[in-house]
Amino acid sequence: MSARILKVTITLLLIAAPVFAADTVWKIFDIKGKASVKTDKSAHSLSNDKNLLETVRKGSLVKVDGSGKVVIVSLKTRQAFEVGDNSEAVVEDDQVRALKGSVSVKKGFTLPKGNVGKMGGIVMRGTGNTRSCLKALSPINTAIIDMTPELVWENNCDGLKQVTITLLADEKVVHSAETGDNSFKIPSGVVQPGNRYMWLVDGGANFDMASGIFTVLTEADKKEVLDRMAAYAQEGGDDVAVIISYIYFLDGKGMHELTSQESGKIKQRFPGAEGLKELP
């Protein structure tokens, strides 16, 4: 099992304490291998691509099949627990208790400062608030080829004029900045091919936080994508088979945002084609 752990600092506003008094809130901060969570109402598999920062509540059963782990952090106690290989655990008020296998307490869950100067921690506020005034728009759960990606978010927070942007790669803060805009372009040299990144937009103590995840394709995959894009630009046109093939190619490379754009175009072009609903 990988020893790498996503290390984060969680700052909990004291004014939010009543929110947690009756129902402690936990967040998923890392997933490796085949894992799942089960509540009294539903059950679903877990993956970093879909479930990072997902809320887990008291009574949930977390299971890891085979080699892997699930790291869960309490927003009440600020403690982190790792459900290990071949393990099953129940989430309780102040702990994650092993029913099978092992659960370990993770100490010192903090963000290293790296070389970027001031470092903002990951701040969870307004938990349970379904009307968050900050919303990450792009890139979200997608692969990209741009080495200077533009982060885009929506700011509907009254009085919020400036936000802090933090970019993380695994255990490190690789870049941070402040801006008054609703977008921020990552400078050249920050992101690297083959790496996955989490980006955070933080409005400060009185506002919520929003986040997104993206992966930069490897050089080999990037070349393949660019070659396919060039070919598609020449032969795509009205050839629906080529278009559909291209959409599946993009999706297979994890470029979900571009896939969605191209899929939307053909669905709009053929609104009555029921089979197109199967497109990603």
C-alpha positions in Angstrom: 0.0 0.0 0.0 1.3 3.5 -0.9 2.6 5.4 2.0 1.8 8.7 0.4 -0.9 10.7 2.2 -2.6 13.9 1.1 -1.7 16.2 3.9 -4.0 19.1 4.6 -4.7 21.8 7.2 -8.4 22.1 8.1 -9.5 25.4 9.7 -12.9 25.1 11.3 -14.9 28.3 12.1 -16.0 28.3 15.7 -19.3 30.0 14.6 -20.1 26.8 12.7 -19.9 24.6 15.8 -23.7 24.2 16.1 -23.8 22.6 12.7 -21.7 19.7 14.0 -23.2 19.4 17.4 -25.8 16.7 16.4 -24.1 15.2 13.4 -20.3 15.1 13.0 -19.3 15.7 9.4 -16.4 13.8 7.8 -14.7 14.4 4.5 -12.9 11.9 2.2 -9.4 13.1 1.5 -7.7 10.2 -0.3 -8.7 6.9 -2.0 -6.5 4.1 -3.2 -7.6 0.8 -4.7 -11.1 -0.6 -4.7 -13.2 1.1 -2.0 -16.9 1.8 -1.2 -19.1 3.5 1.3 -22.5 2.3 2.5 -25.2 4.2 4.4 -28.6 3.1 5.6 -30.0 4.5 2.3 -27.5 3.7 -0.4 -24.1 2.3 -1.3 -21.6 3.3 -3.9 -18.0 2.8 -5.0 -15.3 5.4 -4.2 -12.5 6.8 -6.4 -10.4 10.0 -6.3 -11.8 11.0 -9.7 -15.3 11.3 -8.2 -15.3 11.3 -4.5 -12.5 13.5 -3.1 -14.0 15.8 -0.4 -17.3 13.9 -0.4 -19.1 14.1 2.9 -19.4 11.0 5.0 -21.6 11.0 8.1 -21.9 9.1 11.3 -23.0 5.5 10.8 -21.5 5.1 7.3 -19.6 1.9 6.6 -16.3 2.3 4.6 -14.8 -0.7 3.0 -11.5 -1.4 1.2 -11.2 -4.6 -0.8 -7.7 -5.8 -1.4 -4.8 -3.4 -1.3 -5.8 0.2 -0.8 -6.9 2.8 1.6 -9.5 5.5 2.4 -8.5 8.6 4.4 -11.3 10.3 6.3 -11.0 13.6 8.1 -13.3 14.8 10.9 -14.3 18.5 10.6 -15.1 18.4 14.3 -11.9 16.9 15.9 -9.6 17.6 12.9 -8.3 14.0 13.2 -7.7 11.9 10.2 -8.2 8.1 10.0 -6.9 5.7 7.4 -9.0 2.6 6.6 -6.3 0.1 5.4 -6.0 -3.0 3.2 -8.9 -5.5 3.3 -10.6 -3.5 6.0 -14.1 -2.4 6.9 -14.9 0.4 9.4 -17.8 2.3 10.8 -17.8 6.1 11.1 -18.7 7.2 14.6 -18.9 10.6 16.4 -15.2 11.0 17.2 -13.5 8.1 15.5 -13.5 5.6 12.6 -13.7 2.2 14.2 -12.4 -1.0 12.5 -15.0 -3.8 12.1 -12.5 -5.8 10.1 -8.8 -5.3 9.3 -7.2 -2.1 10.4 -7.8 1.6 11.0 -4.9 3.9 11.9 -4.9 7.5 13.2 -2.9 9.8 11.0 -0.9 12.5 12.9 0.3 15.9 11.7 -2.1 16.3 8.8 -0.8 19.6 7.6 0.2 21.2 4.3 3.9 21.6 3.8 4.8 25.2 2.9 6.9 24.2 -0.2 8.6 27.1 -1.9 5.7 29.4 -2.7 5.8 31.6 0.4 2.5 32.2 2.1 0.4 29.0 2.1 -3.4 28.9 2.6 -4.8 25.9 4.3 -7.8 23.9 3.0 -10.7 25.5 4.8 -14.1 23.7 5.1 -16.8 26.1 6.0 -20.6 26.1 5.8 -20.8 22.4 5.7 -24.3 21.3 4.8 -24.8 24.6 3.0 -26.3 23.7 -0.4 -26.3 27.4 -1.5 -22.6 27.9 -1.6 -21.7 31.3 -3.1 -18.4 30.0 -4.7 -18.5 27.3 -7.4 -15.6 25.9 -9.3 -16.4 25.7 -13.0 -13.3 24.5 -14.9 -11.2 22.4 -15.1 -13.3 19.8 -13.1 -12.5 16.1 -13.0 -10.9 16.1 -16.4 -7.6 15.6 -18.1 -6.0 18.5 -20.0 -3.0 19.1 -22.3 -2.6 22.8 -21.6 0.5 23.5 -19.5 -0.8 26.9 -18.3 -4.4 26.0 -17.6 -6.9 28.7 -16.7 -8.9 28.0 -13.5 -12.5 29.4 -13.7 -15.0 29.8 -10.9 -18.3 31.5 -10.1 -18.4 34.1 -7.3 -21.9 35.0 -6.1 -20.7 36.0 -2.6 -21.9 39.4 -1.5 -19.0 41.6 -0.6 -16.3 39.1 -1.6 -13.8 41.0 -3.7 -10.7 38.8 -3.5 -10.1 35.1 -3.3 -7.0 32.9 -2.6 -6.1 30.2 -5.2 -4.1 27.2 -4.0 -2.9 24.5 -6.3 -1.8 21.1 -4.8 0.0 18.1 -6.3 -0.2 15.1 -4.1 1.4 16.3 -0.8 2.7 19.6 -1.9 1.3 23.1 -2.5 2.9 24.0 -5.8 1.4 27.4 -6.3 -0.8 30.0 -4.5 -2.0 33.4 -5.4 -4.7 36.0 -4.7 -7.0 37.6 -7.3 -10.0 39.7 -7.6 -11.1 38.0 -10.9 -13.2 35.0 -11.5 -10.4 33.2 -13.3 -6.7 32.6 -12.9 -4.1 31.3 -15.4 -1.5 29.0 -13.9 2.0 30.3 -14.8 4.3 28.4 -17.0 6.5 25.8 -15.3 4.1 25.0 -12.4 2.2 21.9 -13.7 4.0 18.9 -15.1 2.9 16.1 -17.5 1.4 13.0 -15.9 0.5 14.7 -12.6 -2.9 15.2 -10.9 -3.8 18.5 -9.3 -6.4 19.8 -6.9 -7.2 23.5 -7.0 -9.0 25.5 -4.4 -10.6 28.9 -4.4 -11.1 30.2 -0.9 -13.1 33.3 0.0 -11.8 33.6 3.5 -13.2 33.1 6.9 -16.8 34.3 6.1 -17.3 32.3 2.9 -17.2 28.8 1.6 -14.5 27.1 -0.4 -14.8 25.5 -3.9 -12.4 23.0 -5.4 -11.7 21.1 -8.6 -9.4 18.3 -9.8 -7.5 17.9 -13.1 -4.8 15.7 -14.6 -2.1 16.8 -17.1 -1.7 14.2 -19.7 1.7 12.6 -20.2 3.8 13.7 -23.2 3.0 10.5 -25.1 -0.8 10.9 -24.5 -0.6 14.6 -25.4 1.1 13.9 -28.7 -1.6 11.2 -29.5 -4.4 13.7 -28.6 -2.9 16.5 -30.7 -2.4 14.1 -33.7 -6.0 13.0 -33.4 -7.2 16.5 -33.1 -5.4 17.5 -36.3 -6.8 14.5 -38.2 -10.3 15.3 -36.9 -10.0 18.9 -38.0 -9.4 17.6 -41.6 -11.8 14.6 -41.8 -14.4 15.2 -39.2 -16.9 17.6 -40.8 -20.2 15.8 -41.5 -18.9 12.3 -41.0 -21.0 11.3 -37.9 -19.0 8.1 -37.4 -15.8 10.0 -37.3 -17.4 12.5 -34.8 -18.6 9.7 -32.5 -15.3 7.9 -32.7 -13.6 11.2 -31.8 -15.8 11.7 -28.8 -15.1 8.2 -27.5 -11.4 8.8 -28.0 -11.4 12.0 -26.0 -13.4 10.3 -23.2 -11.0 7.4 -23.1 -8.1 9.8 -22.6 -10.0 11.3 -19.6 -10.6 14.6 -21.3 -14.1 14.8 -19.9 -14.7 18.5 -20.3 -13.8 18.5 -24.0 -15.8 15.3 -24.4 -18.9 17.0 -23.0 -18.5 19.9 -25.3 -18.2 17.7 -28.4 -21.0 15.4 -27.2 -23.3 18.3 -26.7 -22.7 19.6 -30.2 -23.8 16.3 -31.9 -26.7 15.8 -29.5 -27.9 19.3 -30.4 -27.4 18.5 -34.1 -29.5 15.3 -33.8 -31.9 16.0 -30.9 -34.1 13.0 -31.8 -31.4 10.4 -31.9 -32.1 8.4 -28.7 -28.9 6.4 -29.1 -26.8 9.5 -28.6 -27.9 9.5 -25.0 -25.3 6.8 -24.5 -22.5 9.2 -25.4 -20.4 10.3 -22.5 
